[in-house]
Amino acid sequence: QIERRDPDAKIVFLPADQHIQPKSLFQKTLKAAFQVVDERPVLIGLHPTLPHPGFGYLEVERRAGKVRGISLFRVRRFHEKPSLEKARNFLRQGNFLWNGGTFVWTLDAFKSAVKRYLPAVYRVWNRLGSGDVGAYRALPSISLDYAVMEKMKEVHCLLAPYEWSDVGGWEGLAEFLPEDSKENRVHGNVLLVKCRRNIVRA
């Protein structure tokens, strides 16, 4: 559908479960990515705050350039969900960022990469735009990180200057709800009776 609207489009891939602030810095980062994106995607890397084994990591070169005042690195290697000890080592080395799953790509280059690395998806490309449910069912169950980007060379990464939280589930959402004296976190019209440590959204 995007291809029909604008064959020369630049597109942003975004996870649905992230909380970002302030919005102005996020928009500035995307504009910087639009400025440098070419046949390869530009990823948004996040400064790790703890050794989290549930995130993918980007090993980047230590020397950085600047685009609109935002640090731009070349990605050496992708590391998917390491052990806790490896994650601790990544933080000690200092040139590892979280891969938050946000990246910018030109539509034409994305289509070419799908054709090269995911031929099963490319074969049904035109059917996808028509809303053919059968085409979606035929797609392989694999993320773009594994299937495409980890196979590419010369990928760049901007270091996010904004605050980022992975919501991910109820516990992540709870961080944004006020806590009462019994560790309950609620949103909406809720009556709590003799209970502790609940997350309720009504």
C-alpha positions in Angstrom: 0.0 0.0 0.0 2.9 2.4 0.8 4.5 1.5 -2.6 1.3 2.4 -4.4 1.2 5.8 -2.6 4.9 6.7 -3.0 7.4 4.3 -4.6 10.2 6.6 -3.3 9.1 6.5 0.3 11.3 6.3 3.3 9.7 4.2 6.0 10.0 3.7 9.7 9.7 0.4 11.4 8.4 0.8 15.0 7.7 -1.6 17.9 4.3 -1.0 19.3 5.2 -1.5 23.0 7.7 1.3 23.7 7.4 4.5 25.7 9.5 7.5 24.5 10.0 11.0 25.8 10.4 13.8 24.9 8.6 13.5 21.5 10.7 16.3 20.1 14.0 14.4 20.4 12.4 11.3 19.0 11.3 13.3 15.9 14.8 14.9 15.6 16.3 11.4 15.6 14.0 10.2 12.8 14.9 13.3 10.8 18.6 12.5 11.2 17.9 8.9 10.0 16.0 10.2 7.0 19.0 12.4 6.2 21.6 9.5 6.0 19.5 6.4 5.0 20.6 4.9 1.7 20.4 1.3 0.4 21.0 0.0 4.0 18.8 0.6 7.0 19.6 3.1 9.8 18.9 1.6 13.2 18.2 3.5 16.4 20.4 2.2 19.2 19.7 2.7 22.9 22.2 3.3 25.7 21.9 0.2 28.0 21.0 0.9 31.6 21.5 -2.6 32.9 22.8 -6.0 31.6 19.5 -7.2 30.2 19.6 -10.7 28.6 16.2 -10.2 27.0 17.3 -7.5 24.5 19.3 -7.7 21.3 22.6 -5.8 21.3 24.5 -3.8 18.6 28.2 -3.9 18.7 29.3 -0.5 17.3 32.6 1.1 16.4 34.0 3.3 19.1 34.4 6.4 16.8 31.2 8.2 16.1 30.2 10.9 13.6 27.4 13.4 14.2 24.1 14.0 12.3 22.0 16.9 13.6 24.0 16.6 16.8 23.2 12.9 17.3 26.0 10.3 17.4 26.1 8.1 14.4 28.0 4.7 14.6 28.8 1.9 12.2 27.5 -1.4 13.4 30.1 -4.1 13.6 27.8 -7.0 14.6 24.4 -8.0 15.9 24.1 -10.0 19.1 20.7 -11.5 19.9 19.6 -12.0 23.5 22.9 -12.9 25.2 23.4 -14.7 28.5 23.4 -12.5 31.6 27.2 -12.9 31.9 27.7 -11.8 28.2 25.4 -8.9 28.7 27.5 -7.8 31.7 30.6 -8.0 29.6 29.0 -5.9 26.9 28.3 -3.1 29.4 31.9 -3.3 30.6 33.3 -2.9 27.1 31.2 0.2 26.5 30.6 0.0 22.8 27.4 -2.0 22.9 23.9 -0.6 22.5 20.5 -2.1 22.9 18.7 -2.8 19.6 15.3 -1.3 20.3 13.8 -2.5 17.0 13.3 0.9 15.4 14.9 1.5 12.0 14.5 3.6 8.9 14.8 2.3 5.4 14.0 3.4 1.9 11.2 1.4 0.4 13.1 0.5 -2.7 16.1 -0.8 -0.7 13.8 -2.7 1.7 12.1 -4.4 -1.2 15.5 -5.4 -2.7 16.7 -6.8 0.6 13.5 -8.8 1.0 14.0 -10.2 -2.6 17.5 -11.2 -1.8 17.2 -12.6 1.8 13.5 -13.5 2.1 12.4 -14.8 -1.3 9.4 -16.6 0.2 8.1 -13.1 1.3 9.0 -11.5 -2.0 7.0 -14.1 -4.0 3.8 -12.9 -2.3 4.7 -9.1 -2.1 2.0 -7.9 -4.5 -0.7 -10.1 -2.9 0.0 -8.6 0.5 -1.0 -5.1 -0.6 -4.4 -6.4 -1.7 -5.3 -7.7 1.8 -5.1 -11.4 0.8 -5.3 -13.3 4.1 -3.9 -16.4 2.5 -0.7 -14.5 1.6 -0.2 -13.5 5.2 -0.7 -17.2 6.3 2.0 -18.2 3.8 4.7 -16.0 5.3 7.5 -17.5 7.3 7.5 -16.8 11.0 10.8 -14.9 11.3 11.8 -11.3 12.4 13.5 -8.9 10.0 16.5 -8.7 12.4 17.3 -12.4 11.9 16.2 -12.8 8.3 17.6 -9.6 6.8 19.5 -7.0 8.8 22.0 -9.4 10.5 23.2 -10.5 7.1 23.9 -6.9 5.9 27.1 -5.0 6.0 27.8 -1.3 6.6 24.6 -0.7 8.6 24.6 2.5 10.6 23.1 3.3 14.0 22.0 6.5 15.7 22.3 6.7 19.5 18.9 7.7 20.8 19.1 11.0 22.8 15.7 10.4 24.3 14.4 8.4 27.3 13.1 5.0 26.4 11.2 2.2 28.2 10.2 -1.2 27.0 6.6 -1.6 28.1 6.3 -5.2 26.8 3.6 -6.4 29.3 1.6 -5.5 32.4 4.7 -5.1 34.6 6.2 -2.6 32.1 2.9 -0.7 32.0 2.7 -0.6 35.8 5.8 1.7 35.8 3.6 4.4 34.4 0.7 4.0 37.0 0.8 5.5 40.5 1.3 3.0 43.3 -0.8 3.0 46.5 0.3 1.9 50.1 -0.5 -1.7 49.3 1.5 -1.7 46.0 -1.6 -1.7 43.8 -1.4 0.2 40.5 -4.7 1.1 38.9 -6.1 3.2 36.0 -9.8 4.1 35.7 -12.8 3.6 38.0 -11.6 0.8 40.3 -12.7 -0.4 43.8 -10.1 -2.5 45.5 -11.1 -4.6 48.6 -8.4 -6.2 50.8 -5.9 -6.8 48.1 -2.2 -6.2 47.4 0.1 -5.8 44.4 -2.5 -5.7 41.7 -2.3 -4.0 38.3 -5.8 -3.0 37.1 -6.8 -1.1 34.0 -10.6 -0.5 33.9 
